[in-house]
Amino acid sequence: MEKTIVGPSALNALEASAEEKPKTKIWGSFFSTYKIPLFSLVLFGSFALHALYPQTFHFGFKRQKTYRFKSDSLGFFIGDITFFANNSYDEAESKIVQLFPEKIQLKVKRVVRPVLILCEKHQLDPFWVLSVMWTESHFKQEVTSKKGAKGLMQLMPSTYMETLAFMKSNGIVLESDRGEEYLRYHYGQAFTDMGYSKLVSKLRNLEVGIFYLKNLLVAFDNNHHYATVAYNMGPFWTKGQLKNNLPVGENNHYLDKVLRNYYHITRTLSQTSNVAFIPRI
């Protein structure tokens, strides 16, 4: 039991600490001598645990429990996105994969987490992005079109380079540039399946495409129909049509395919997850 020091007496203070001084000295000496070996042991143990349990042990990258989207992220048909608030990461991803035809579910499963993480980052309707991707590449990661468009989002090289340069000049940090440990923890099975280098390449193509799509949406005043047509026909062509009061989207097979894909995904979701559904075609 510690003595109580009454008044400013230096003698009382000295007496009060006399009993604790040897103990403090012993422990202080111990930690001073062994602090480097102890630190090394803890560090080695952390890496060992991470190697054994990469999905559960991490170095401080804490992930939230659910995806978070704002109401103004909505696309063609969804009236709300409470689906994400009511489902964990894994639950939401699993349910979304099941919305697709069985023959492409494996391909969707490989990209669903990157799509959802990046759509959340840029606050873009993930069902819209998945519908565009389904139309563009059918979720084939290595595909290149006859005109030279590449990857899941089928970006032309010039569009890709211009958008990437714009993102970097505006200080936007790409997910692909955030380091191996971050990607390993946040992207889980996608990292395991593809490895670091391949995942970096896919994430970059995917994020640039999503960012480009987001900017088209902003350019066309949040009109998903015009932005979808612009993604296919180009923003200058689309703006020219609108400026001259010419139709945009009428008899457009590309827009029809995206709408059909979006309708397929979200109609099923509305039936199984109590998501408000607003058909617009």
N, C-alpha and C positions, 0 to 999 in steps of 0.2 A: 504494500500500500504506500503510495507516494505521500510525502510530507507536504503540508500546506504552508506556503510562504506568506508570511504576514508582514506587510510593510516593505520598504525598499532595501532592507539589510542585505548586503552582499554576502555576509557570513551565512545567513539563513539559506540563501540561494545556493551557496557552495555546498552546505551540508545536505540540502535536498537532492543534489545531483550526485553526491559522492557514491551512493550505493549503486547507481546505474552506470557509472563511468566505465568500470572494467568490462561490463557486458557489452556496452557500445563499442569499446575499443576492439574487443575480440571479434564481434560480428563485422565491424568496419574493416578490420584487417583481412577477414576471410573473404568478403566480397571484393575488396581491392585486389587480392591475390588471384582470385578465381573467376573474376567477372568475364574475362575474355574466353576462357574455356567454356563457361556456362552459356554464354551467348552463342558460341559456335555449336554447342550441343543442341540448344533450342532451335537454331536455324537449320541444322542438319535434320532434326526430328520433323520440322515443318515440311521440308522438301520430301522426306521419306513418306509422310502421311499423304502429301499431295500426289506423290507418284502412285501410292497404293489406292487412294480414293479420290481421283480427279474430279468426280462429279459432286462430291459432298464436302471435301476439304478445299478451302481457297485462301488466298492471301489478302482478303479484305475487300474483294469486289462483291458487294452485297446487292443482290437482285431483289426487286420488289416481287410481291406474290402474284400480281395480276397485271395484264396490259391495260394501259390507260389511254383512252381516246376522248377527245372533246366532241361535243355534238356537231360542231361545224366541220368535222372531218367526214361527215356522211356523204354517201355517193348517190346512186340512182334510186334505190328502193328501200333502204333501211331507214326506219323511223327513229331508232335509238340503238346504242351500242352497249346496253347494259349486259349483253351477253358476256363481254370481257370482264366486267366487274364481278360477275357471278361465277366465273371459272378461273382456276389457277392457270399458270403458263401451260403446263402439260395437258390439262383438261381442254383448254381452248384449242390448242394445236391438234389434239387428237380428234375433237369433234369437227374441226374444219376439214381435216383430211378426209373424213368419212362423207363429206358433202359431195365429193368428186366421184366420177365413175371409177369402178374398181380397177380398171386397167391402167389408170394413171395415178392411183393413190400413192404408190411408192415414190414416184417422182415428186409429187406434191409434198410428201412427208420430208423429203430431203431439203426443201426450200422454205417450208412454212415458218420455221422459227426466224431465219434471217428476214423474211418478208415482214413478219409481224413486228420484230424489233425495229427495223428501219422505218416502217410505216408509223409506228408510235413515235419515233424520233422526229420525223418530219410532219407528223399529224396529218396523215393521208389515209383515206378509207382503204384498208387492206383487201377488202373484197373487190374493190375496183382494180387494184393493182394485180391481184390474182386473176381477174377476168381478162385484163390486158395481156398478162403473161401467158395465159392459156391460149389466147388468140394468136399472140406473136410467135411463141416458141414451143408451145405445148409442153412446157417445163423441161425442155431438153437444154442442158447447160452448155453443151459444146456446139450448138448449131450456128451456122453462118448462112445467111440468105444469099441468093444470086446477086443481089446488089451490094453485098458486103456488110449488112447489118449483123451484129454479133451478140451472142449471149442470151440469157433469159429474157432480157428486155428488148432485144433486137435493136440496139442503137447503132446508127451509122457512125463510123470512126470520127468524122468531123464534128458531129453533134456531141459525141462522147468527150472529145478533147476540149471543145469549147465550154461545155458544162463543167467538166472537171476543173478547168482553169478558173472559171467563175467561182466555184465553190472554194477553192484554195485562196483566191484573192480576197474573198470575204470572210476568211478565217474559220470556215466550216471544217471541223475535224472529221475525217472519214472514219467509219468503224474499222475499216481495213488497216488503218494506221495506228490503232490503239494498243498494239503489242500482243505477243503470243499468249501470255497468261490470261489477259482479258478475254481474248477470243475463245480460248479453251474453256473458260468458265461460263461465259454467257451463251455460247453457241453449241455447247454440249455435243450431241451426237453428230451434228454437221461438221464439227471440228474433227471428231474421230473418223468419220467417213472419208473426208476429203483431205485432211492434213492441213497444216498451216498455210503453205504457199498457195495451194489450190483454193482454199477458202478465201484468202485475201483477194485473189483474182475475181472470184464470183461475187464477193461482197462489193467490190468496187464497181463492177458493171451494174449490179443490182441497185446500189445506192445512187449512182449517177442517174440511172433511169428513173428511179422514184423521185429524185429531186427535180429532174427535168419535167416529169409529169405534174408535180406539185406546182411548178412555176407556170406551166401551161394553164392550170386551173386558176391561178391568180390572174394571169393575163386575160382570161376570158370570164372574169367576174364570177368565179365559182360555178360556171356552167359545165357540168360534166360531159354533156353531149358535145359541145364545141371543143372542149379540151381533148376528148377522145379522138375526134376527127382530126384535130391539129397534130396529135401524136403520130397519126398515120400519113396525113397529107402535108403536114408542115404548117407552122403558125402563120407564115406570110400568105400562103394560099387561103387559109381559113379567114384571116383578117380581111383579105381582099374580097372574098365572097360576101362577108358581112357588110363591108363598106359600100359595096355596090348593090346591096339589098338582094343578093342572090342566095339561093338555098344552101344550107350547110347541114349535112346529115341525111338529107332525103335520098332514098335509094342508095345508101352507102352501105356496102356489104360488110366493111370492116366494123362500122358502128353497130350494125345488126348482130354481128358475131359477139362483140363485147357485151352488148345488152343481153343477148341470149345466155351467155355464160354467167353474167352477174345474176340474172333472174334465176337460173338453175341453182346457184349457190345459196342465195339469200332466201328464196322461197322455201327450200328445204330447211334452212336454219330457222325460219319463222315458225315452221310446223313443229320443230323438235326442241326449241330453246326459248319459246315465248318472246321472241323478238318482234317488235312492231314492224309490219311490212306494208309498204306503200307502193303498189304497182303503178308504174307510169307509162306503160306501153299497152 
